[in-house]
Amino acid sequence: MPLTSAFGFAEQWQDALTASHSRLYAVPSPPQVAAAFVLQHLLSIPAQVSAFAALSGPWQIDLGTLEDASISCDLAPGLYPQRLGFLSVQAAAPEVEERIAGARTAYRDLATAIAHGYPSPVKISSQQRFGMVEDLWEMALREARASVERLAAPAVERRSCCFIYALPGAHECAGCPRALTTG
């Protein structure tokens, strides 16, 4: 589905993910968990395609805009992006750090629009929304470096939280800001 469709599908995606979590954990899932997960998924789509393109060759993905996105995804049965797609690639600087900077700028432009306009059944603060913008870029870049350059890096110290700890038996993610305040 194009990113614009995924964005329009956000509320149904949240409902389906809440129902899935409720079945899986055998308790009603708090709506903030699905709200955070879906926003992370929407941000991960442009972050992943941008970071991997910048690290793997002298090109940059045209992400488009929120109204006319040039990227897409298929959802896996677990309701997370499974296969990412893009329509066009542009030539980019030969130096990898220049490509990363250009990709980050393009990602931030689209991701800021996603975070700003994201519909949520619960209040999501601007710190959480825009913290996710930064977190998802850093996580995508970390994964791309690990894959393309074979460089392992520590977990990203996050600015945002996915609230997975609210489900029975689940704990904070590696790098979760909550772990810094409760540890």
N, C-alpha and C positions, 0 to 999 in steps of 0.2 A: 504494500500500500504506500502511496506517496506520503511524505512527511505531513503534508497539509491534511490528508485523510486521517493519518494517525493522530494528529492534533485534534481534529474534529471528533475523533473516536475516543478521546481521552476519558470522558465521563463513563462511557460503557466499559472501557478498558479497566478503569478503577473499580467499577462494580464487579466485573468478572474476576479481577484479581482478589478483591476482598472476599468474594464467595469461594474462590479457590483456596485462599489462606484459611478461611473458616473451616472448610472441609479437611484440609491437611492437618491443621492443628487442633481440630475438634472443639474449638471455642469461637465465639464471634471475634472476628479480626477487627482491630481498631481501624477506622477509615484512613488515619494518617499514614499507615504503613503502605497501603496501595497508592495513596496520593503521592508519597515520596518516591515509590518505585516507578510509577508511570512517568513522573517528571524526569527521573534519572534515565529511564529508557529513551524518552524523547530527546534528551540532551546527548545521550551516548551515540545516537545515529550520526549526527554531523561530526561529533568528536572523533569517532572511530575512523570514518572515511577520510577525514582531513589529516589526522595524525599518521595513519598508515601510508597515505599517498605521499606526504612530505618526507617520510623516512625511507620509502622504498624507491623513489626515483625523482627525476627532475620535473615534477608536475604538481599541480594543485587541482583539487576537485572544485567544480563550480557548485556551490551549495544552494544557490538561488536565494529566495526570500521566504518568509513564512507564508506569504500569500501565493507564491509561485516557487515552491521548493523543487530542486533538481535531484533530490535524493529520496530513497525509499527503503522500506524494510518489509520482511515477512515476519510474522509472529510464530514462534514455536508453540507447541502445545502448552508449555508452562507460562505463556503470555509474556515472553521477553523477545526482543529482536533477535531473529535467527540468521537472516541473510540480509545484508545491506546492499543497496544498489545506488548508482549515480548515473546521470545522463551525459555529462561532459567533463572533460579533463582539459586543463590549460597548461601550457609550458610554464615552468617556474625556474627560479634561480638555480644554478648548478650547486651552490653551497647549501648543505643540509640545514644549517642554522637559519639561513635566510628563508628557506622553504618552510621551516617550522614556524618562524615568526609570521609569515604570510598566511599560513594555514590557521594559526591561532587567531589572527585578526578576523579572518573570514568566519571562523567558528564562533568567535565572541559576538560578532554582529548578529548572526542567526540565533545563537543560543540566548542572547539577551532578550530578543523578541519572544522566544519560546517561554523563557522564565517569566517575563513580564505578563504575557497573556494567558498563561496556563490556568485552566479552570480547575478548581479544587473543591471537594465537599467540606474541607476543613481549612482553617486559616493557615497559610504558609507565609511566614515572615519574609521580608525582602532579604534579610541576612541568609535565610535558608535557601531561598530561590537562587540568589546570585552566588551564594557559596557553592551550590551545586554546579553552576556554570563553570566555575574555576576547578572544582573537584573532578568533574567529568573530563575536562580537557587534560588535567594532570594524569588521571588514571589512563586515559586513552594513549597519551604520549608514553607513559611508562610501559604499557602493553606493547605498543609499536616498537619501542626501543628493545624490549626483551625479545620480540619476535624477529625483527629485522637485523638489529645489531648484536643480538644475543647478549644483552646487558641486563642483568638482574638488578633490580632496585628495591629498596624497602617500600612498604606500603605507603601510600599517600596519606599524609596527615590531613584529614578532611576538615572542611569548614561547615559541612552540612551532615545531617543524620538521616538514615533511611528508616529508623524506628523499628527495625527488625527485633530489637530486644523486647518489644512489647508483646511478642508472641511466646507462648510457653516453651521453655527449653532453649530459646534462642538467646544469643549474647550479642553485644556490640561487635560491629565489624572491626577489622584491623584498621587503625587510623581514625576511628570514630572520635569526634570531639567530646562525646559523652564520657568516654573512657578516661579522658583527661580530667574531667570534673568529678568523676565518681571513684577514680582509682586512687 
